[in-house]
C-alpha cells in the first residue's frame, strides 16, 4: 500500500530527501507522495523512511492504494532496474 501525507504535515521537508524512490514532492498545501512511485521503502528499509523521520507522523498508509508485498517489490524493480 502506498503512503500518503495527511494534512498534519508541517511542510518541514525532512521526508523528501529520505525517499529512495523520489516519490515525495511539495504540493499546494503540503508535501505529497506519488503513489505510483511509493513502495513503502520495501526492498530498501524495514520501515517507510518518510514516517520514521517525520516529526508529526503525517505520512501513513493510503487505503486507496492497497498493494501486496510482491506488488511493492515489483514496483521497486520497475523504478530501479
N, C-alpha and C positions, 0 to 999 in steps of 0.2 A: 504494500500500500504506500503510495506516495505520501509525503508530508505536505502540510500547508502551514502558513504562518497566520496566526489569529490577529485580531485587532488589538491584542495586548502588546504587540510589537512596539518597542521603543525607538525603532529605526536607528539603533546604535551601530549596526553594520558588522558586528563581530562574527556573525554567521556566514556572511558571504565568502570570505576567503577560505573558510574551513570546508566548504562543499567540494568533494573530489570530482563532481560532475558538472560544476559550473551551472547549477540549477537555480541559484538564488540571485535575484536582482531587485533593485529598488522599483517599487510600483508607485502608483499615485499617492497612496496614503501611508504605506509602509513596505517593508521588504516582502517579496513574494517568491514562491517556489514553483518552477515549471514542472508539472507532474510528468511530462514526457522525458525529463532528464533526471528526476529523483529516483534513486534506488535505495533510499533509507540507509545509504552507505554500505549496503550489503556487498561483500567482496572486498571492502576496504577496511572497515572498522566494526567493532562489536555492537556499536550503537550509533544512531544518527548524530553526527557531529554538530549540526545546527542546534539541536535541542541541548546537547551537553554543554555548549558554550553560551547559550542564551541566558542572560541574567533574569529574564522574565518568563522563561519556559513557554514562549509564544509558539514555537513550532510543535506540531503534533500530527498524528495520523489523519489523513484525509479520507473519510469514508466514501467519498465519491470516486476514489481511485484505488480500489482494492486490487492487490496483486499478490500472488504466491511468492515464496522464496525463489522458486525456479524462474518465474517471470522476471523477478528483480535481477537475478543473475544473468538472464538472457539480455535484459536491457543494458546491464553493465557491459556485457560482451559487445553489444552493438555500439555503445558510446566509446568504448576503449578497445578497439580491435588489436 
